[in-house]
Amino acid sequence: MSENTGIFFRGDNTSWQTPASGIQRKILAYHARAMLVRVAFDANAVGVPHSHPHVQCTLVESGVFDVTIAGRTERLRAGDSFTVPPNAEHGVVAIEAGMLLDAFAPARLDFLAER
């Protein structure tokens, strides 16, 4: 992320990352204690099951996703949201192309290292 003040982040100064096939991620804003990330999924893209020590809150901005958290799966659509407790295994399958807005606490330093 270039030329940010640490307070204001300009979207046109932030590049998309490609963490997996059919998935793009853009860090929107971050501080040591929190991070906001937009994630775009092609139809049928899979966010493989994983876990991390961060609390995650996610808004489905668009599309349809099968979301699995700690073995429980729900189909979510635009306007729905979910939370992931620390260390809970979770993943998604994009039934339709769509966009997720993820908030993490604390910040995902691993995402920053991948830039």
NORQUI-V234629 format. One record per residue. N is the residue number from 0. PSI is psi in radians with two decimals (none if undefined). Layout:
BEGIN
n psi
N PSI
N PSI
END
This chain:
BEGIN
n psi
0 2.12
1 2.65
2 0.84
3 2.72
4 -0.12
5 -0.15
6 -0.85
7 2.35
8 2.23
9 2.18
10 -0.59
11 -0.13
12 0.07
13 2.25
14 2.76
15 2.50
16 2.70
17 1.56
18 -0.37
19 2.87
20 2.23
21 0.11
22 2.31
23 2.53
24 2.42
25 2.10
26 2.12
27 -0.72
28 2.66
29 2.73
30 2.86
31 -0.53
32 -0.18
33 2.75
34 2.50
35 2.23
36 2.36
37 2.34
38 2.12
39 2.33
40 2.31
41 2.79
42 2.39
43 0.03
44 2.59
45 2.13
46 1.74
47 2.57
48 2.37
49 3.02
50 2.80
51 2.81
52 -0.02
53 2.58
54 2.41
55 2.29
56 2.31
57 2.39
58 2.29
59 1.83
60 -0.68
61 2.83
62 -3.01
63 2.30
64 2.44
65 2.06
66 2.22
67 2.18
68 2.11
69 0.75
70 -0.07
71 2.25
72 2.36
73 2.56
74 2.12
75 2.58
76 3.03
77 2.28
78 -0.30
79 2.85
80 2.94
81 2.82
82 2.61
83 2.05
84 2.79
85 2.38
86 0.13
87 2.30
88 2.36
89 2.73
90 2.96
91 2.72
92 2.21
93 1.88
94 -0.67
95 2.75
96 2.52
97 -3.09
98 2.35
99 2.56
100 1.93
101 2.39
102 2.30
103 2.53
104 2.15
105 -3.05
106 2.59
107 1.58
108 -0.48
109 -0.59
110 -0.69
111 -0.64
112 -0.45
113 -0.12
114 none
END
